[in-house]
Amino acid sequence: MVFWYISSPVNGRRSRPSAMGRKRTCAGAARVKTQRHEIFGKKYISAYVICMLVPHATLGTLLRRLIEELDGAVDESYKRAGLDYRARFTPVVKALSLSGPLPLRVLAERATVSHSATSQTVSQMAKMGLVSTAPGTDGRERMVSLTPYALKILPELEACWKATEAAARTLDADLGQPVAEVLISLLDALKKRPFLDRILKSRTASEDLA
């Protein structure tokens, strides 16, 4: 959410945006981002004070925002390392590098990802030359294995993973608690009592009070 939007012409020396433009309110910390642009031949500098917390965001919105922030940063780190690779490939690559070729069903379990999501990921990885597939022994399920190319870039991937893990530890330090442990605890709680059950129980309770 934009907290401030202010813009002023660039005067050729040091320009500072004037306190004009649109204003919106929001809660939470903010950061400033400036941008230079040109409109009808005149140069302007704009400043955006971006709210870091969205006060009316739902839990799902916040979680999707978190995934976008994390995966976007990790994908960019692969790009800067010269690798055509995506963050979502990592569970599959790690599972195959540790165990060798695996049936798709087993691979999904090892990667702790749903079968359908694993199938889609494997299909994309196959198009990029990272994995190959072949019929299983019973002919009903595909066997998935890393390609020679994937094995060749594995050391570079491992270096990226090491840097990502180190970056994650800085988040732990900032928050004062291990982020992974919090997420694991959340998943365990949902496994014991699914979120749908919680919603239905809350709805029933609300109706009883009405």
C-alpha positions as CSV (number, residue, x, y, z in Angstrom):
1,M,0.0,0.0,0.0
2,V,1.3,3.5,-0.9
3,F,1.5,5.8,2.1
4,W,2.8,8.9,0.4
5,Y,3.2,9.7,-3.3
6,I,5.1,13.0,-3.9
7,S,6.7,14.3,-7.1
8,S,8.6,17.3,-8.2
9,P,10.6,18.5,-11.2
10,V,14.3,17.8,-11.4
11,N,16.0,21.2,-11.4
12,G,19.4,20.0,-12.7
13,R,21.0,20.2,-9.2
14,R,19.8,18.5,-6.1
15,S,16.0,18.0,-6.2
16,R,13.8,17.2,-3.3
17,P,10.1,16.2,-3.8
18,S,7.6,18.6,-2.6
19,A,4.9,17.6,-0.1
20,M,2.2,17.5,-2.7
21,G,0.3,14.6,-4.3
22,R,-1.8,11.9,-2.9
23,K,-1.8,10.6,0.7
24,R,-3.2,7.4,2.1
25,T,-3.0,6.1,5.6
26,C,-1.9,2.7,6.8
27,A,-0.4,1.1,9.9
28,G,3.1,-0.3,10.3
29,A,6.7,0.6,9.4
30,A,7.4,2.3,6.1
31,R,10.3,2.6,3.7
32,V,11.1,5.3,1.1
33,K,11.6,4.5,-2.6
34,T,12.5,7.1,-5.2
35,Q,12.2,6.9,-8.9
36,R,13.2,9.3,-11.7
37,H,11.0,9.5,-14.8
38,E,10.2,11.8,-17.7
39,I,6.8,13.2,-18.6
40,F,6.3,15.3,-21.8
41,G,10.0,16.0,-22.0
42,K,10.3,17.1,-18.3
43,K,12.2,15.1,-15.8
44,Y,10.6,14.4,-12.4
45,I,11.7,12.6,-9.3
46,S,9.0,10.8,-7.3
47,A,9.1,9.4,-3.8
48,Y,7.0,6.6,-2.5
49,V,6.8,5.8,1.2
50,I,5.7,2.2,1.1
51,C,3.8,0.7,4.0
52,M,5.4,-2.6,5.1
53,L,2.3,-3.9,6.9
54,V,-1.1,-4.1,5.3
55,P,-3.7,-3.7,8.2
56,H,-6.6,-5.5,6.6
57,A,-4.7,-8.4,4.9
58,T,-6.0,-11.9,5.5
59,L,-3.8,-14.8,6.6
60,G,-3.8,-16.2,3.1
61,T,-2.7,-12.9,1.6
62,L,0.1,-12.5,4.1
63,L,1.3,-16.1,3.4
64,R,1.3,-15.6,-0.3
65,R,3.1,-12.3,0.1
66,L,5.7,-14.1,2.1
67,I,6.2,-16.8,-0.5
68,E,6.5,-14.2,-3.2
69,E,9.1,-12.3,-1.3
70,L,11.2,-15.4,-0.5
71,D,10.9,-17.2,-3.8
72,G,11.4,-14.0,-5.8
73,A,14.7,-13.2,-3.9
74,V,15.9,-16.8,-4.2
75,D,15.1,-17.0,-7.9
76,E,17.0,-13.7,-8.5
77,S,20.0,-15.1,-6.7
78,Y,20.1,-18.1,-9.1
79,K,19.8,-15.7,-12.0
80,R,22.7,-13.7,-10.8
81,A,24.7,-16.9,-10.3
82,G,24.1,-17.6,-14.0
83,L,21.7,-20.5,-13.4
84,D,18.4,-21.1,-15.2
85,Y,16.7,-22.5,-12.1
86,R,13.7,-22.0,-9.8
87,A,13.4,-22.1,-6.1
88,R,10.5,-24.7,-6.3
89,F,12.8,-27.2,-8.0
90,T,15.0,-27.5,-4.9
91,P,13.0,-30.2,-2.9
92,V,13.0,-32.4,-6.0
93,V,16.7,-31.9,-6.7
94,K,17.6,-32.6,-3.1
95,A,15.5,-35.7,-2.9
96,L,16.9,-37.1,-6.1
97,S,20.5,-36.2,-5.3
98,L,20.3,-38.1,-2.0
99,S,18.3,-41.2,-3.1
100,G,18.9,-41.5,-6.9
101,P,16.0,-42.2,-9.3
102,L,12.6,-42.3,-7.6
103,P,9.0,-43.1,-8.5
104,L,6.9,-39.9,-8.8
105,R,4.8,-40.9,-5.8
106,V,7.8,-41.5,-3.6
107,L,9.5,-38.4,-4.8
108,A,6.5,-36.3,-3.7
109,E,6.7,-37.9,-0.3
110,R,10.4,-37.2,0.0
111,A,10.0,-33.7,-1.2
112,T,7.1,-33.1,1.2
113,V,5.0,-31.7,-1.7
114,S,1.7,-32.9,-3.1
115,H,1.7,-35.4,-5.9
116,S,0.0,-33.0,-8.3
117,A,2.5,-30.2,-7.5
118,T,5.4,-32.5,-7.8
119,S,4.1,-33.8,-11.2
120,Q,3.9,-30.2,-12.5
121,T,7.3,-29.3,-11.2
122,V,8.9,-32.4,-12.7
123,S,7.3,-31.6,-16.1
124,Q,8.8,-28.1,-16.1
125,M,12.2,-29.4,-14.9
126,A,12.1,-32.0,-17.8
127,K,11.6,-29.2,-20.3
128,M,14.6,-27.4,-18.9
129,G,16.8,-30.4,-19.0
130,L,17.1,-31.0,-15.3
131,V,15.3,-34.3,-14.9
132,S,14.4,-37.2,-17.1
133,T,11.5,-39.6,-16.7
134,A,11.0,-43.2,-17.7
135,P,8.3,-45.9,-17.1
136,G,8.6,-47.7,-13.8
137,T,9.0,-51.4,-13.4
138,D,5.3,-52.0,-13.1
139,G,4.6,-49.6,-16.1
140,R,2.1,-47.6,-14.1
141,E,4.3,-44.9,-12.6
142,R,7.1,-42.8,-13.9
143,M,10.6,-42.9,-12.5
144,V,12.3,-39.6,-12.2
145,S,16.1,-39.0,-12.2
146,L,18.5,-36.1,-12.5
147,T,20.1,-35.5,-15.8
148,P,23.9,-35.2,-16.3
149,Y,23.4,-31.4,-16.7
150,A,21.6,-31.2,-13.3
151,L,24.4,-33.2,-11.7
152,K,27.0,-30.9,-13.3
153,I,25.5,-27.8,-11.8
154,L,24.8,-29.4,-8.5
155,P,27.9,-27.9,-6.8
156,E,26.8,-24.4,-7.9
157,L,23.3,-25.1,-6.6
158,E,24.6,-26.3,-3.2
159,A,26.6,-23.0,-2.9
160,C,23.4,-21.1,-3.5
161,W,21.5,-23.2,-1.0
162,K,24.2,-22.5,1.6
163,A,23.9,-18.8,1.0
164,T,20.1,-19.0,1.3
165,E,20.3,-20.9,4.6
166,A,22.7,-18.3,6.0
167,A,20.3,-15.6,4.9
168,A,17.4,-17.4,6.6
169,R,19.4,-17.5,9.9
170,T,19.6,-13.7,9.8
171,L,15.8,-13.7,9.7
172,D,15.8,-15.9,12.8
173,A,18.1,-13.4,14.5
174,D,15.9,-10.5,13.5
175,L,12.7,-12.2,14.8
176,G,14.3,-13.8,17.9
177,Q,13.0,-17.3,17.0
178,P,13.6,-19.9,14.2
179,V,11.2,-19.2,11.4
180,A,11.3,-22.8,10.2
181,E,10.3,-24.1,13.6
182,V,7.4,-21.8,13.7
183,L,6.2,-22.9,10.3
184,I,6.6,-26.6,11.2
185,S,4.6,-26.1,14.4
186,L,1.9,-24.4,12.4
187,L,1.8,-27.3,9.9
188,D,1.7,-29.8,12.8
189,A,-1.2,-27.9,14.4
190,L,-3.1,-27.9,11.1
191,K,-2.5,-31.7,10.7
192,K,-3.9,-32.3,14.2
193,R,-6.9,-30.0,13.6
194,P,-7.4,-28.9,10.0
195,F,-8.2,-25.3,9.3
196,L,-11.6,-26.2,7.7
197,D,-12.6,-27.8,11.0
198,R,-11.7,-24.6,12.8
199,I,-13.7,-22.5,10.4
200,L,-16.8,-24.7,10.7
201,K,-16.5,-24.8,14.5
202,S,-16.2,-21.0,14.6
203,R,-19.2,-20.6,12.4
204,T,-21.3,-23.0,14.5
205,A,-20.3,-21.1,17.7
206,S,-21.2,-17.8,16.1
207,E,-24.6,-19.2,15.0
208,D,-25.2,-20.5,18.6
209,L,-24.6,-17.0,20.0
210,A,-26.9,-15.3,17.5
